[in-house]
Amino acid sequence: MQVFALFGFVAALIVGLWIFWRSKHRNLPCPTTLIALLDNPFTRGYHRTVLARLKLEPGFRALDAGCGPGLLTVPIAQTVGPTGRVLALDVQPGMLERARTRVAKAGMTNVDFLLAGLGDGKLPTNTFDRALLVTVLGEVADKLAALKEIYGALKPGGFLSVTEVLPDPDYQSAARVKNLAAQVGFRVRNHFGNFFLFTLNLEKS
Ligand SMILES: C[S@@+](CC[C@H](N)C(=O)[O-])C[C@H]1O[C@@H](n2cnc3c(N)ncnc32)[C@H](O)[C@@H]1O
């Protein structure tokens, strides 16, 4: 009985902290000090799903937008290979530094790094076959500006892959992502997964 009470208390505490974080820290980039939380078996599991849904091919140009510590940047660089190229972008220098170290350790030389906020207008236009936003959109203050910039950066026929996962405190629902994407001109190409973990592939029309 005591075990159940303890379990209930811990669960209520986690939910309470989650609600508190979400209400107080909307649009705040994930602090660099929490990097360790990103690198865990749960994240690695759904990252494999993200990569499968991205449908990358050798030679592709890919934009890892909000790359964080580069957990996805490395497998993307490996998949597009020496004839392809990846741009890893993040608004936090600490995150980009971790990504740079991870990429160097993996021996990849086909990755460029860009310290910039999405929506700042720093991306080249008509350049990428794929772009991805994995648990990033909820942290971005001006979501429409960010999506517009990514839309412009994609080649015609290229697509942006947006993945949202619970219990990320910045989780955005699929309906909200679709609504924002439509305002920018994206067409929904695929909707994978479920409420708890979904990916929307959004095509530049
Ligand atoms: C939860 S982490 C996810 C990292 C990575 N996508 C992954 O799945 O491992 C969110 C990342 O988005 C970045 N970010 C937040 N707001 C941003 C913005 N406006 N422009 C670029 N990056 C941003 C944060 O700095 C952080 O590294």
The ligand as a MOL file (V3000), in Angstrom:
LIG
                    3D

  0  0  0     0  0            999 V3000
M  V30 BEGIN CTAB
M  V30 COUNTS 27 29 0 0 0
M  V30 BEGIN ATOM
M  V30 1 C 14.7910 19.6790 -27.0460 0
M  V30 2 S 16.1870 20.1850 -27.9890 0 CHG=1
M  V30 3 C 16.1100 19.0220 -29.3310 0
M  V30 4 C 17.4530 18.8220 -29.9790 0
M  V30 5 C 17.4500 17.8720 -31.1790 0
M  V30 6 N 16.5360 18.3080 -32.2120 0
M  V30 7 C 17.1580 16.4570 -30.7580 0
M  V30 8 O 16.0420 15.9710 -31.0220 0
M  V30 9 O 18.0380 15.8170 -30.1460 0 CHG=-1
M  V30 10 C 15.6420 21.6900 -28.7590 0
M  V30 11 C 16.7700 22.4660 -29.4370 0
M  V30 12 O 16.1970 23.5270 -30.1970 0
M  V30 13 C 17.0250 24.6630 -30.0650 0
M  V30 14 N 16.2320 25.8810 -30.3160 0
M  V30 15 C 15.2540 26.4060 -29.5530 0
M  V30 16 N 14.7730 27.5340 -30.0960 0
M  V30 17 C 15.4570 27.7250 -31.2530 0
M  V30 18 C 15.4200 28.7270 -32.2810 0
M  V30 19 N 14.5770 29.7600 -32.2250 0
M  V30 20 N 16.2910 28.6180 -33.3150 0
M  V30 21 C 17.1560 27.5710 -33.3940 0
M  V30 22 N 17.2350 26.5840 -32.4560 0
M  V30 23 C 16.3960 26.6710 -31.3960 0
M  V30 24 C 17.5070 24.5890 -28.6220 0
M  V30 25 O 18.6530 25.3770 -28.4140 0
M  V30 26 C 17.7430 23.1000 -28.4590 0
M  V30 27 O 19.0590 22.7340 -28.7970 0
M  V30 END ATOM
M  V30 BEGIN BOND
M  V30 1 1 1 2
M  V30 2 1 2 3
M  V30 3 1 2 10
M  V30 4 1 3 4
M  V30 5 1 4 5
M  V30 6 1 5 6
M  V30 7 1 5 7
M  V30 8 2 7 8
M  V30 9 1 7 9
M  V30 10 1 10 11
M  V30 11 1 11 12
M  V30 12 1 11 26
M  V30 13 1 12 13
M  V30 14 1 13 14
M  V30 15 1 13 24
M  V30 16 1 14 15
M  V30 17 1 14 23
M  V30 18 2 15 16
M  V30 19 1 16 17
M  V30 20 1 17 18
M  V30 21 2 17 23
M  V30 22 1 18 19
M  V30 23 2 18 20
M  V30 24 1 20 21
M  V30 25 2 21 22
M  V30 26 1 22 23
M  V30 27 1 24 25
M  V30 28 1 24 26
M  V30 29 1 26 27
M  V30 END BOND
M  V30 END CTAB
M  END
